[in-house]
Amino acid sequence: MSFQTIENDIKNGVIGKAAPVLLFGEEHFLTDHYEKRLEELFGGGAQNELDVSVFYGDDASDDEIMGALDTFPMLSPARIVIVRNHPGFSSAPAGVDSGGKTKKGLADYVSRLPDTARLIFTAGGVNKTRALYKAVSKHGTVYEFARLREEELKKFARKRFKALNSEIPPDVLEAFVFATGYLEKDTDCDLFTVENDVCKIATFAKSEGRAQIAHSDVDECLPGVLRTDVFGMLDAISSGRKGEAIGLLENSLAGGESAFRLLSLFIGQFEIMLGCKELGAAGHPPAKITQILGERSDWRVKKLGGFAQRFDTEKLKFILGELYGLERQIKSGDIAERLALTLLLVRV
């Protein structure tokens, strides 16, 4: 939620005083974005490199950083100092120096920044027991940018489509968010990837003479649309339309998709379906089921929960057992990937 908090703080004029700011977290896109936003804010909207100093990790001593902060600005409202990945925030145990540069001096200094200076720290991860983190937290403001949840991601994507003068209807936005794979566990998709996907789709739609994004644009531009194909297969399987499911499988394989990747997606989807079935039977509401399963997407869980209702619990356990067995057989070379998936669709 920190991106919403910092937006409100910027809007309300809370940020801008001579106090340190720390931006960190898993979402490096937001860390980079708000570093630029604050640099512009503290500089009065003007870009003046003479009044901006940037330091990187171990490459600068605390004395150099404090010296830059003590330097009076030339053309801007304040001297802006940006420090990226300072070792004082590292995961080393509290009180341990890093190469002699993580001294308590900077931790003491942040409590008495001159009125003419603005200090921005950025980092990937931090150790909250370190003296520097505690000092910044006490005397300044800390914003932690975790991965976005579904509704936050929708707002992020919608805003970027709008910035490109494109409109995306709610149902297409849901399909886009799902197709990116951002909400899946252990995904390598981040907000840099999502923004790039937005640009690709918006550009493609404009090349077709449209400002409004359609489902076909998502299908055309995102390789992650395979996840939608898997949903189609699950819908066909659970409705007894095996011929349609096999046809979708053949189309995906003909398009160059990996059979092993398809199998991995099937396993993940059926695990969620079984979880929905069992937790639903125990009386848990959909939102709670999403939380228990550790998923980020309520929409995905509801969709798979609907498929799960077409099977009894024992059937879902049987299918998962078959999937796990096929995974082992494929890895050991006992059966060809393509044949294994076709046989699975026939047997379930």
Beta strands, then each sheet from edge to edge (+ up, - down):
strand 1: 21-24
strand 2: 52-56
strand 3: 79-84
strand 4: 117-123
strand 5: 141-144
sheet 1: 2+ 3+ 4+ 1+ 5+
end
